[in-house]
Amino acid sequence: MTTLDLPAAFADSPARALVCRECGHEVALSPVHVCVECFAPLEVLYDLDKLRSVTRQGIEAGPHTIWRYAGLLPAGQDLATRVDLGAGMTPLRKADNLARALGMRTLWVKDDSANPTHSFKDRVVSVALSAARAFGYTTVSCASTGNLANSVAAHATQAGLRAVVFIPNDLEQGKVVQTAVYGQTLVAIEGNYDDVNRLCSEIAENEEWAFVNVNVRPYYAEGSKTLGYEVAEQLGWRLPQQVVVPMASGSLLTKIDKAFGELTKLGLVEDAPVKVYGAQATGCSPIATAFENGWDTVRPVKPDTIARSLAIGNPADGPYALDAVRRTGGAMGHVSDEQVVEGIRLLASTEGLFAETAGGVTVATLRQLLERGQVDPDAETVLYNTGDGLKTLDAVAGEVGPTATIAPSYSAFVKTGLA
């Protein structure tokens, strides 16, 4: 596909091409994700003049969703092809109780469990499927550790698209049910996420389907930028001093960092340093391990953790996450499954917020980095919670339960000593 035959749905897009993240080779906007020159990943390249037309006032006048930032995204400007379930503008919660528990001055939790399918994946899927429709696809697909499958199935159903989604066969039952309930096709694979992803790459070469994390990945990934845009807007158009982000592929962290850079470059916020911190579970911590060892490459691992939404053993954006964290002066950490559960319970017991296992990873890693002196407790910090705890009940089911079980009588109640 050339610039001349680009679909009309991209006419108002600020995106002008795809560019290789390594060699800088440019190609026309199209459903491709790998550079033909060096086989490195492609990302969206924008027309700076179009981006400069975006103003705070224009954003604030937009819808109460990610699409208020349509002028900064690669697809979805055409309402006829936009796919929108209302993702975005999720709460930025002032977490004073958690801050006191951790010994911090100012802490916020960006709570993406409030999205339509209860995870941040609704942001990336909304953009990816908008691009897929603009390119003329009628079938969409993905490899997923659960949350992405939920979101693709839901958005495809609303948009009248066919979805075929692929998951490892050992996912949490809540995520399996939440995907299947939309009536789309769900295929469980006997293997881990990396096995599923390899299969999807093969299918993508032979089927005219839009795989959100394969051939339309450059557009899909840009949806994560809205988590950076929203935090800045919700803070009154300024940047936080520190952010703590869970890592699976590493893409979310890199795009939040990219968003802060774009807002600064466009003059929408004042230039200010933001330290970026990454969090992983020890049972699948290839990026954090590379950081700890000072490596520039990320060595694949076999996942073994309850934090299945982060269980990507061969993370595509790992090297770029390392670059972002090192460039900003941040750090990375990884925590055990026991610490993940402690993190879930700490957030719930202090802020009344029930996070999925990825949120437990992020809270526990923040505590770990504070103990190591790698995070400034006096700096304004935003912690990203990317999903709802109801998706991963098994992680805490054996740890919590009724305080007491009694007969339905006042005397029985008195005996508990709770009065």
ChimeraX attribute file (.defattr): number of C-alpha atoms within 10 A of each C-alpha:
attribute: neighborCount
match mode: 1-to-1
recipient: residues
	/A:1	13
	/A:2	10
	/A:3	12
	/A:4	7
	/A:5	8
	/A:6	15
	/A:7	16
	/A:8	11
	/A:9	21
	/A:10	20
	/A:11	13
	/A:12	15
	/A:13	21
	/A:14	24
	/A:15	23
	/A:16	20
	/A:17	18
	/A:18	26
	/A:19	24
	/A:20	22
	/A:21	18
	/A:22	13
	/A:23	14
	/A:24	15
	/A:25	15
	/A:26	19
	/A:27	20
	/A:28	19
	/A:29	24
	/A:30	20
	/A:31	21
	/A:32	21
	/A:33	22
	/A:34	20
	/A:35	21
	/A:36	14
	/A:37	12
	/A:38	13
	/A:39	13
	/A:40	17
	/A:41	20
	/A:42	25
	/A:43	24
	/A:44	24
	/A:45	19
	/A:46	18
	/A:47	13
	/A:48	13
	/A:49	10
	/A:50	15
	/A:51	19
	/A:52	15
	/A:53	12
	/A:54	17
	/A:55	15
	/A:56	13
	/A:57	8
	/A:58	12
	/A:59	18
	/A:60	12
	/A:61	10
	/A:62	13
	/A:63	14
	/A:64	15
	/A:65	19
	/A:66	28
	/A:67	25
	/A:68	19
	/A:69	23
	/A:70	22
	/A:71	22
	/A:72	28
	/A:73	23
	/A:74	27
	/A:75	31
	/A:76	27
	/A:77	22
	/A:78	17
	/A:79	10
	/A:80	11
	/A:81	20
	/A:82	22
	/A:83	24
	/A:84	23
	/A:85	19
	/A:86	16
	/A:87	24
	/A:88	22
	/A:89	24
	/A:90	20
	/A:91	17
	/A:92	18
	/A:93	15
	/A:94	15
	/A:95	21
	/A:96	17
	/A:97	17
	/A:98	21
	/A:99	18
	/A:100	13
	/A:101	12
	/A:102	18
	/A:103	14
	/A:104	20
	/A:105	14
	/A:106	17
	/A:107	24
	/A:108	22
	/A:109	24
	/A:110	24
	/A:111	25
	/A:112	27
	/A:113	25
	/A:114	19
	/A:115	24
	/A:116	20
	/A:117	25
	/A:118	22
	/A:119	23
	/A:120	30
	/A:121	28
	/A:122	29
	/A:123	29
	/A:124	27
	/A:125	33
	/A:126	28
	/A:127	28
	/A:128	31
	/A:129	33
	/A:130	29
	/A:131	30
	/A:132	30
	/A:133	23
	/A:134	20
	/A:135	21
	/A:136	14
	/A:137	17
	/A:138	17
	/A:139	19
	/A:140	23
	/A:141	27
	/A:142	26
	/A:143	27
	/A:144	24
	/A:145	28
	/A:146	26
	/A:147	24
	/A:148	28
	/A:149	27
	/A:150	26
	/A:151	28
	/A:152	32
	/A:153	29
	/A:154	25
	/A:155	23
	/A:156	24
	/A:157	15
	/A:158	12
	/A:159	17
	/A:160	11
	/A:161	20
	/A:162	19
	/A:163	26
	/A:164	20
	/A:165	25
	/A:166	24
	/A:167	26
	/A:168	23
	/A:169	17
	/A:170	14
	/A:171	19
	/A:172	19
	/A:173	15
	/A:174	14
	/A:175	19
	/A:176	22
	/A:177	13
	/A:178	18
	/A:179	24
	/A:180	17
	/A:181	12
	/A:182	19
	/A:183	12
	/A:184	18
	/A:185	14
	/A:186	19
	/A:187	15
	/A:188	14
	/A:189	16
	/A:190	12
	/A:191	12
	/A:192	22
	/A:193	28
	/A:194	22
	/A:195	14
	/A:196	22
	/A:197	20
	/A:198	12
	/A:199	14
	/A:200	19
	/A:201	16
	/A:202	10
	/A:203	14
	/A:204	17
	/A:205	11
	/A:206	8
	/A:207	10
	/A:208	12
	/A:209	22
	/A:210	27
	/A:211	28
	/A:212	26
	/A:213	23
	/A:214	21
	/A:215	20
	/A:216	23
	/A:217	24
	/A:218	27
	/A:219	33
	/A:220	27
	/A:221	23
	/A:222	27
	/A:223	28
	/A:224	27
	/A:225	26
	/A:226	27
	/A:227	26
	/A:228	24
	/A:229	24
	/A:230	23
	/A:231	25
	/A:232	19
	/A:233	17
	/A:234	15
	/A:235	12
	/A:236	10
	/A:237	16
	/A:238	19
	/A:239	26
	/A:240	21
	/A:241	16
	/A:242	22
	/A:243	27
	/A:244	25
	/A:245	28
	/A:246	30
	/A:247	33
	/A:248	30
	/A:249	22
	/A:250	24
	/A:251	21
	/A:252	27
	/A:253	31
	/A:254	27
	/A:255	22
	/A:256	24
	/A:257	23
	/A:258	18
	/A:259	21
	/A:260	26
	/A:261	18
	/A:262	18
	/A:263	21
	/A:264	16
	/A:265	15
	/A:266	16
	/A:267	14
	/A:268	19
	/A:269	19
	/A:270	13
	/A:271	14
	/A:272	13
	/A:273	14
	/A:274	20
	/A:275	23
	/A:276	27
	/A:277	31
	/A:278	30
	/A:279	32
	/A:280	31
	/A:281	33
	/A:282	21
	/A:283	21
	/A:284	28
	/A:285	32
	/A:286	29
	/A:287	34
	/A:288	26
	/A:289	18
	/A:290	18
	/A:291	24
	/A:292	13
	/A:293	8
	/A:294	10
	/A:295	14
	/A:296	14
	/A:297	14
	/A:298	21
	/A:299	15
	/A:300	15
	/A:301	17
	/A:302	16
	/A:303	22
	/A:304	16
	/A:305	18
	/A:306	23
	/A:307	27
	/A:308	26
	/A:309	24
	/A:310	26
	/A:311	28
	/A:312	25
	/A:313	23
	/A:314	21
	/A:315	23
	/A:316	15
	/A:317	19
	/A:318	25
	/A:319	19
	/A:320	20
	/A:321	28
	/A:322	27
	/A:323	13
	/A:324	22
	/A:325	21
	/A:326	16
	/A:327	11
	/A:328	15
	/A:329	14
	/A:330	19
	/A:331	21
	/A:332	29
	/A:333	27
	/A:334	29
	/A:335	24
	/A:336	19
	/A:337	21
	/A:338	13
	/A:339	20
	/A:340	30
	/A:341	22
	/A:342	18
	/A:343	25
	/A:344	25
	/A:345	21
	/A:346	21
	/A:347	22
	/A:348	16
	/A:349	13
	/A:350	15
	/A:351	17
	/A:352	12
	/A:353	21
	/A:354	21
	/A:355	28
	/A:356	28
	/A:357	32
	/A:358	32
	/A:359	30
	/A:360	33
	/A:361	35
	/A:362	31
	/A:363	32
	/A:364	29
	/A:365	28
	/A:366	28
	/A:367	20
	/A:368	20
	/A:369	19
	/A:370	16
	/A:371	13
	/A:372	10
	/A:373	10
	/A:374	16
	/A:375	23
	/A:376	15
	/A:377	19
	/A:378	12
	/A:379	15
	/A:380	17
	/A:381	26
	/A:382	24
	/A:383	23
	/A:384	24
	/A:385	28
	/A:386	27
	/A:387	26
	/A:388	25
	/A:389	22
	/A:390	14
	/A:391	23
	/A:392	23
	/A:393	17
	/A:394	15
	/A:395	20
	/A:396	17
	/A:397	9
	/A:398	8
	/A:399	10
	/A:400	8
	/A:401	9
	/A:402	5
	/A:403	8
	/A:404	8
	/A:405	10
	/A:406	12
	/A:407	8
	/A:408	8
	/A:409	8
	/A:410	9
	/A:411	10
	/A:412	12
	/A:413	15
	/A:414	10
	/A:415	10
	/A:416	12
	/A:417	7
	/A:418	8
	/A:419	6
